[in-house]
Amino acid sequence: MGIMIKKRDGHYEPLSVEKTKKMIAFACLGLEETCDPIELEMDSKLQFVDGMSTKEIQKILVQTAIEKVIQKTDDGFGNMVNRMNQDWQFVAARLFLFDLYKEAAINRKYKAFGYGNFTALVQTLVENGRYADFFLTEYSPEELEELGDYIKPKRDYLFNYEGIKLLADRYLVKGYDKEIYELPQERFMAIAMHLALIEGDRKVEFAKKFYDLMSQLKMTTATPTLANAGTPFHQLSSCFISGVDDNLWSIYDVNCKFSQVSKHGGALGIYLGKVRALNSDIRGYKNSSGGVIPWVRLYNDTAVAVDQLGKRKGGATVTLDIWHKDFYEFVELRTNNGDDRRKAHDIFPAISIPDIFMERLLAREHFTLFDPHEVERVMGFALEDFYDSDDKKEFTKHYLMCEQSPDLHGIEVAALDMMKKIMRSAVETGTPFIFFRDTVNRMNPNKHAGMIYASNLCHEIAQNVGFSKQGGETIHPDGSITTTTITGDMVTCNLNSINLGKITDEELEENIRLQIRMLDNVISINQFPVSEARVTSEKYRAIGLGTSGYHHYLVRHNLTWESDAHIEAADKLFEDIAYYAIKASMELAKEKGSYPAFEGSEWQTGKYFERRGYTSPRWQQLKADVAKYGMRNGYLMAIAPTGSTSNIANTTAGIDPIFKKFFIEEKKGSFTPKTAPDLDNSTFWLYKEAHTIDQQWSIKACAARQRHIDQAQSFNLYITPQMKAKEILDLYVEAYKQGVKTIYYIRNQSLEMDECTSCSS
């Protein structure tokens, strides 16, 4: 009796070796010059046994193809060296895709290999509560059929193995038992249809255009959009920032908001600078306050208890001003030394630094720490509410008043000693993140409407932050209670990224124009987890257009990282991106109206363009058009890390250099070879690995880009254990001098850092 093979639907049939050969040949189609199907067949060492499943066969073939990406070979001189062939990643991806196709066909009950009927899928997933019903109420059967026919299955072959597996594991809409229903191109189409929903008679036209951008991997959407678009609860925003006032109601109100944000896949930035310090008075009793650390631990516990979509623990950064008396404890929140009861290992601390601290650091002078509660009680103002602008040094003036007051109990310390504490923690934990508050606020286009106190978890968002306050309570005759809240600005930001590694310069303007529309539509269709977020979002209509594939772009243009040509290219590229983004937002304002807070903004006055030295004819025309027609979005650009979504798009992450040219990653016991995109003999020496790059060049590039970005960048510095403290200090100082707004991780070569999934646009 012959060997029987178990099919996916449960029935058995005799083994057909020819079927396996055909599948392998199909997976290698077009790649035969570098990926020999016979070689894969031989190396997989398939040993067919009776009762073996087709899924097991597929798994062996996928693993064999993956293992062939990086292989040990003899260099001809008796040395075993690594040889890399990245095309095997695409063979493995196709084999994995074939698995998805077969699973979908069984679950959806169709016979074809590949994609089934899209309309039937939509109806099934709406009935099962996996899709929102607007797909059926807002799109006619004819429109659904037209969009289904527009899907391009062959674009699945653009994925490498890591990308398609990540997309399938995390983002495809599945059934109750995680069975496969939706396929990759259908996920892109569902997102496109959702984002085009408000385009009226043009919704099918824009759905096709949005789909083309995503399915050709010429852009990436943020994780919440990728996961939630088209679903019954479509929370599509990545980033939220909230300020905490110095009272219990505000502390716990923000904690409640954090839980709701985290529950639906967002990450929160929390500004804690107004909360009184350790041993401050409470209601006139001195030495009563426990300081900020207990409240940081509260947010830490919420981050652990309320995860992001069941896929990752909650993420939050907490920002404190460097002049706050709790600085020393706060800066060591994640270190392993000291009392663990005063630690918060799941929260990411950030330090807000004013110009005066950096000036005293450079002069090796002393700096004074204060309790914000005591400052407000004695001096009658909140020190944290001021910043130094170009012409008015309001923070410095009020800070000096505090230092000169005999009624304040400030603590004088050496600024260099404080910086040493920051650097010691950064070397050990990668944090604290750095927020140069005066630099950020000087460049704020909406300073007429508020102030920026802190950034988000990944430190690319720079928008006005407010503080909600508790209003009164009304008890009605029926026993019901109405509680009013006076809302402050709760920052919400929606992220997309241009895939610089995939698009041409000629495609840039159209790509940006469509992405600005997509992001603006997110604001209109979004289901916000917190009401204050909707209020702020509608006030500023803030978005964050970013980039992924930056290093990939440089390599494609034959540019080395450590070169003046790189800096010149970065300046030109991001000036073009800024121009196209502002122009697109202005055109949208013509069509749909400006954001409500436009009047009095630096967009409206033209100061935004003057600050950046935009004097060419095209910029002068755009400046006039913005003054006349307005801006649809109060904030436009922010460069997120794109850690996971850049893997899906097979490009490099954010603005980061590659970590390694090729390496083997271990996750949950499995080993996946990874290579830099388009790595071959011609690009090998153009790619320089992050920890071998002189970081001064990275700072120069960051500064060149920052001139054109209205918000900030998730900017990492890469250090090695061999670097001296003076060299690390010089990096912080140079970043400040060059006008860099924020510093994300200090990535020590000996440490591994967590990434924020929410900002992985």
Secondary structure, DSSP 8 states (H G I E B T S, - for coil): ---EEE-TTS-EEE--HHHHHHHHHHHTTT-TTT--HHHHHHHTT----TT-BHHHHHHHHHHHHHHTSEEEEE-SSS-EEEEE-THHHHHHHHHHHHHHHHHHHHHHT--SSS---HHHHHHHHHHTTSS-THHHHTS-HHHHHHHHHH--GGGGGG--HHHHHHHHHHTS-B-TT--B---HHHHHHHHHHHHTGGGGGGHHHHHHHHHHHHHTTSEEE-HHHHHHTTSSS-----EEEEE--SSHHHHHHHHHHHHHHHHTT-EEEEE-TTS--BT--BTTBTT--B-SHHHHHHHHHHHHHS-BTTTB---EEEEEETTBTTHHHHHTTTSSSS-GGG--TTSEEEEEE-HHHHHHHHTT-EEEEB-HHHHHHHHSS-GGG--B-SS-BHHHHHHHHHHH-TTS--EEEEHHHHHHHHHHHHHHHS--EEEEHHHHHHT-TTGGG-------TTS---------EEEEEEE-TTS-EEEEEE----EEE-EEEEETTT--GGGHHHHHHHHHHHHHHHHHH---SSHHHHHHHHHH---EEEEE-HHHHHHHTT--SSSHHHHHHHHHHHHHHHHHHHHHHHHHHHHH---TT-TTSHHHHSHHHHHTT--SHHHHHHHHHHHHH--S-S--B-B---TTHHHHTTS--TT---S-SEEEEEETTEEEEEE-TT-STTTTTT---GGGS-HHHHHHHHHHHHTT-SS-B---EEE-TT--HHHHHHHHHHHHHTT--EE--EEETT------STT--
